[in-house]
Amino acid sequence: MASTAIANSPLSQSLGHMPPAEIVFGRTKAMSDIRQRLEKIAAANVPVLVEGESGTGKDIISRLIHRNSPWERGPFVKITCPAIPATLLESELFGYEKGAFTGAYGTKPGRVEMAHRGTLFLDEISELDMGLQAKLLQLLQEGQFCRIGANEDKKVEVRVVCATNRHLDQEVEAGRFRQDLYYRINVVNLRVSPLRERVEDIPDLVTYFVDLYNDKYNARARVVSPATMRRLQSYHWPGNVRELENMMKRYVILGSEEVLSQAIAEQPQPANGNGEFFFDPEMLTNGSMSLKGLTKQATRQLEKQIILKALQVHNWNRKRTAVALRISYRALLYKIRDAGLPLGRSRAVGSVDEVVESDASRSRLIV
């Protein structure tokens, strides 16, 4: 498959807001390697595991795998595992028969069945409980599954793509993820780089998003000045490309570069080696950081540390943590994502730094 195949695929027509290939993969060697491997494996019906921090574009990579495969005309069915309570996730995935449980007034096909002759995308696969992991393993091994309340298995042809923002090998060692399932879904491994590791791509991404939202909102925002671009390239981007996109959307709507400087100034900065809050002194010397902004930044960093400690105390049980903090479960999930914390416990959670910092040494691209 030629390297232009991705750019020439019917992706943009079928998925709407989808960046062109040169924007998705950029200029770095790591992302170029992903592009080459994607082109090689797209036609092979093997499971793919896409790893990377939240906001790096794992969803886009997964859709590209589907749209450049022989099954591109089939359905692309996505399910975000942590977004559905564990008690409902099994029926959502595998469906159920009439009378299988109270309230099952009819037969309902699950997402697996809906993805027949297409792609099933399981986002944040690490959130599956052990029981569902066993049923997913059966699907991968035998190409069949069983609806809740059914007496017979059903055959299905489906390509499985999984994504995670955590290190599944660590989850296996901790006993939270099945080793046999890990090997099954990890036939091909693609690691999507965080934005801070591909800063040379930021100017192209900024130009793309400015043009995109100028067109969408009938605006006339200009490409940002060199000084602001340097600020964008020096920022640590905890929310990755998604954060950059939202920031540029705000810039286009409001039409002022000040909103970019303010947004960067208000975000919590990584802690120093002692776990203490720090800020860039340049923010004070160039007038881009006010006392109010600095205080807000410190408050967010403190809130992040409190949430992390509460999660540790309650063994990463989010419901108990929400009760202890006297906030709603939904609010806790939002704050966890906003702070860049994982949705579940990880092996090394001694400090906020250990949770948020990416481990570049874990980069594996296998074909």
C-alpha positions in Angstrom: 0.0 0.0 0.0 1.5 3.4 -1.0 2.1 6.0 1.6 -0.6 8.2 0.0 -3.3 5.6 0.6 -4.2 7.1 3.9 -4.6 10.6 2.5 -6.6 9.3 -0.5 -8.9 7.1 1.5 -12.7 8.0 1.8 -12.0 8.9 5.4 -12.8 12.6 5.2 -16.0 12.0 3.4 -17.2 9.3 5.8 -16.0 10.7 9.1 -16.3 14.5 8.6 -13.9 16.3 10.9 -10.8 14.2 10.2 -7.3 15.8 9.7 -5.3 14.9 6.6 -2.5 12.4 7.0 0.2 14.9 7.1 -1.5 16.6 10.1 -2.3 13.3 11.9 1.2 11.9 11.6 3.3 15.1 11.5 7.1 15.2 11.1 8.5 13.1 13.9 10.1 9.8 13.3 7.9 8.0 15.9 4.7 9.1 14.2 6.1 8.4 10.8 6.9 4.8 12.0 3.2 4.5 13.1 2.1 5.6 9.7 4.2 3.0 7.9 3.1 0.2 10.3 -0.5 1.2 10.0 -0.3 0.8 6.2 1.2 -2.6 6.6 -1.2 -4.0 9.1 -4.5 -2.4 8.0 -5.3 -5.2 5.5 -4.5 -8.0 8.0 -7.3 -9.1 10.3 -5.2 -9.1 13.5 -6.0 -7.3 16.8 -4.3 -4.0 17.3 -3.5 -2.3 20.6 -3.2 1.5 20.4 -1.4 3.0 23.4 -1.0 6.7 24.3 -2.1 9.4 26.7 -5.6 10.9 26.7 -6.0 13.3 23.8 -3.2 12.0 21.6 -5.5 10.8 18.8 -5.9 7.1 19.5 -9.5 7.3 18.2 -8.3 8.8 14.9 -5.6 6.1 14.5 -8.2 3.4 15.1 -10.5 4.9 12.5 -7.7 5.1 10.0 -7.0 1.4 10.6 -10.6 0.6 9.8 -10.9 3.0 6.8 -7.7 1.5 5.2 -8.8 -2.1 5.6 -10.8 -4.4 3.4 -13.7 -4.0 5.9 -13.9 -0.2 5.4 -17.5 -0.5 4.1 -18.5 -2.4 7.2 -19.4 -0.7 10.5 -17.0 1.0 12.8 -18.5 0.4 16.3 -16.9 2.2 19.2 -17.5 1.6 22.9 -15.8 3.6 25.7 -15.4 1.1 28.5 -15.3 3.4 31.5 -18.3 5.4 30.3 -20.7 2.5 30.9 -21.2 1.0 34.4 -19.7 -2.4 34.8 -23.2 -3.9 35.5 -24.4 -2.7 32.1 -21.3 -3.1 30.0 -21.8 -6.9 29.4 -25.2 -6.4 27.9 -24.0 -3.4 25.9 -21.2 -5.5 24.4 -22.8 -8.9 23.9 -26.5 -8.1 24.0 -29.3 -10.2 25.7 -32.3 -12.4 25.0 -35.8 -11.6 26.0 -36.4 -12.4 29.7 -32.7 -12.7 30.5 -33.1 -10.3 33.4 -35.7 -8.0 34.9 -36.5 -5.3 32.3 -35.3 -7.4 29.3 -38.6 -7.2 27.5 -37.1 -8.0 24.1 -34.0 -9.2 22.4 -31.2 -6.7 22.0 -28.0 -7.2 19.9 -24.8 -6.0 21.4 -22.0 -3.9 20.0 -20.0 -7.0 19.1 -22.9 -8.2 16.9 -23.3 -4.7 15.4 -19.7 -4.7 14.3 -20.1 -7.9 12.2 -17.8 -7.7 9.1 -16.4 -4.4 10.4 -14.3 -3.1 13.3 -15.0 -3.2 17.0 -13.1 -0.4 18.8 -12.8 -0.8 22.6 -11.5 2.4 24.1 -9.8 2.2 27.5 -9.8 -1.5 27.4 -8.0 -1.6 30.8 -11.4 -0.8 32.5 -13.0 -4.1 31.6 -13.5 -6.3 34.6 -12.2 -9.9 34.7 -15.5 -11.5 33.7 -15.8 -9.5 30.6 -12.2 -10.0 29.8 -12.8 -13.7 29.7 -15.8 -13.3 27.3 -13.7 -11.0 25.1 -10.9 -13.6 25.0 -13.4 -16.2 23.8 -14.5 -13.8 21.0 -10.8 -13.3 19.9 -10.0 -17.0 20.1 -13.0 -18.6 18.6 -14.8 -15.8 16.8 -18.0 -16.4 18.7 -19.8 -15.0 21.8 -23.0 -15.6 23.8 -25.8 -13.2 24.5 -26.9 -12.9 28.1 -29.7 -15.4 28.6 -28.9 -17.4 25.4 -28.2 -21.1 25.2 -26.1 -21.0 22.1 -23.0 -19.1 20.9 -23.2 -16.8 17.9 -20.5 -16.6 15.2 -19.2 -13.2 14.2 -16.6 -11.8 11.9 -15.1 -8.7 13.5 -11.7 -7.0 13.7 -10.9 -5.8 17.2 -8.9 -2.6 17.9 -8.2 -1.7 21.5 -6.9 1.5 23.0 -5.6 2.4 26.5 -3.8 5.3 28.2 -2.2 2.9 30.7 0.6 0.3 30.6 -1.3 -3.0 30.3 1.9 -5.0 31.1 1.9 -3.3 34.5 -1.8 -4.1 34.9 -1.0 -7.8 34.1 1.7 -7.8 36.8 -0.7 -6.3 39.3 -3.3 -9.0 38.5 -5.9 -6.5 37.2 -5.7 -7.6 33.5 -5.6 -11.2 32.1 -2.2 -12.1 30.7 -3.7 -14.3 28.0 -6.0 -11.5 26.8 -3.1 -9.0 26.8 -1.2 -11.3 24.4 -4.3 -11.7 22.2 -5.0 -8.0 21.8 -1.3 -7.0 21.6 -0.5 -8.7 18.3 0.4 -5.3 16.9 1.2 -2.4 19.2 1.1 1.2 18.2 2.2 4.0 20.6 0.9 7.5 19.8 3.4 10.1 21.0 2.2 12.8 23.4 2.2 16.3 22.0 5.1 17.4 24.1 7.3 14.9 22.3 6.3 16.3 18.9 6.5 20.0 19.4 7.7 20.5 15.8 4.2 19.5 14.7 2.5 22.3 16.7 2.8 25.0 14.0 1.1 22.8 11.4 -1.6 21.7 13.9 -2.2 25.3 14.9 -2.6 26.4 11.2 -4.9 23.4 10.6 -7.2 24.2 13.5 -7.3 27.9 12.8 -8.3 27.2 9.2 -10.8 24.5 10.3 -12.6 26.7 12.8 -12.4 29.9 10.7 -14.4 28.0 8.1 -16.8 26.4 10.7 -17.6 29.7 12.5 -17.2 32.0 9.5 -14.4 33.8 11.4 -11.2 35.5 10.3 -8.7 34.7 13.0 -5.0 34.9 11.8 -2.3 32.4 12.4 -0.7 33.3 15.8 2.4 35.5 16.1 5.9 33.9 16.4 6.0 34.9 20.1 2.8 33.1 20.9 3.8 30.1 18.8 7.0 29.9 21.0 4.8 29.9 24.1 2.6 27.1 22.6 5.7 25.0 21.8 7.2 25.4 25.3 3.9 24.5 27.0 3.8 20.9 28.4 0.3 20.0 27.0 -1.2 17.6 29.5 -4.3 17.4 27.4 -2.3 16.8 24.2 -3.8 17.5 20.7 -7.3 17.6 22.1 -6.3 20.4 24.4 -4.6 22.3 21.6 -7.7 21.9 19.4 -10.0 23.3 22.1 -7.6 26.2 22.8 -7.4 27.1 19.1 -11.2 26.9 18.8 -11.4 29.4 21.7 -8.9 31.6 19.9 -10.8 31.6 16.7 -14.1 32.4 18.4 -12.7 35.2 20.6 -10.1 36.5 18.1 -7.4 37.4 20.6 -4.0 35.9 21.3 -4.5 36.9 24.9 -6.9 34.0 25.4 -4.0 31.6 24.5 -1.6 33.2 27.0 -4.3 33.2 29.7 -5.2 29.6 29.0 -1.6 28.4 29.3 -1.0 30.5 32.4 -4.1 29.1 34.1 -3.1 25.5 33.6 -1.3 23.6 36.4 2.3 23.1 35.6 4.2 19.9 36.4 5.5 19.7 39.9 9.3 19.9 40.6 11.4 17.1 42.0 10.1 17.7 45.5 6.5 17.5 44.4 6.0 21.2 45.0 4.1 23.5 42.7 6.2 25.7 40.4 5.7 28.2 37.7 7.8 29.7 34.9 9.3 33.0 36.1 8.9 34.3 32.6 5.2 34.4 33.2 5.8 37.2 35.7 8.5 39.1 33.8 6.5 39.3 30.5 3.2 40.2 32.3 1.3 37.1 31.1 0.6 35.8 34.6 -1.4 37.7 37.2 -1.7 36.9 40.9 -5.2 35.7 40.3 -4.0 33.4 37.5 -1.1 32.1 39.6 -3.4 31.4 42.6 -5.9 29.6 40.4 -3.1 27.5 39.0 -1.8 26.6 42.4 -5.3 25.7 43.6 -5.8 23.3 40.7 -2.5 21.7 41.4 -3.5 21.2 45.1 -6.9 19.8 44.1 -5.2 17.3 41.8 -3.0 16.1 44.7 -6.0 15.8 47.0 -8.0 13.8 44.4 -5.0 11.5 43.9 -4.5 10.9 47.6 -8.3 10.2 48.1 -8.2 7.7 45.2 -5.2 6.0 46.8 -6.9 5.8 50.2 -10.0 4.3 48.7 -8.0 1.8 46.6 -9.0 3.7 43.4 -12.7 3.0 44.0 -14.2 6.1 42.3 -17.7 5.8 43.9 -16.3 5.7 47.4 -13.9 8.5 46.6 -16.7 10.7 45.3 -18.7 10.1 48.5 -15.6 10.9 50.6 -15.0 14.1 48.8 -18.7 15.0 48.8 -19.0 15.5 45.1 -21.0 13.6 42.5 -19.5 10.6 40.7 -19.8 12.5 37.4 -18.0 15.5 38.8 -15.2 13.2 40.1 -14.7 11.7 36.6 -14.6 15.1 35.1 -12.0 16.3 37.6 -9.9 13.1 37.1 -9.8 13.6 33.3 -9.2 17.4 33.7 -6.3 16.8 36.0 -4.7 14.2 33.7 -5.0 11.4 36.2 -5.7 7.8 35.1 -9.3 6.5 35.5 -8.0 3.5 37.4 -5.1 2.7 39.7 -1.7 2.3 38.3 1.3 0.5 39.6 3.3 3.7 40.5 1.2 6.3 42.2 3.6 7.8 44.7 3.1 11.3 43.4 1.2 13.3 40.9 4.4 13.4 38.7 4.5 9.6 38.7 0.9 9.3 37.4 1.0 12.1 34.8 4.6 11.7 33.5 4.8 9.5 30.3 7.3 6.7 30.2 9.1 7.1 26.9 11.0 3.9 27.5 7.8 2.0 27.1 7.5 2.9 23.4 7.0 -0.3 21.4 6.0 -0.4 17.7 5.7 -4.0 16.7 4.8 -5.6 13.3 
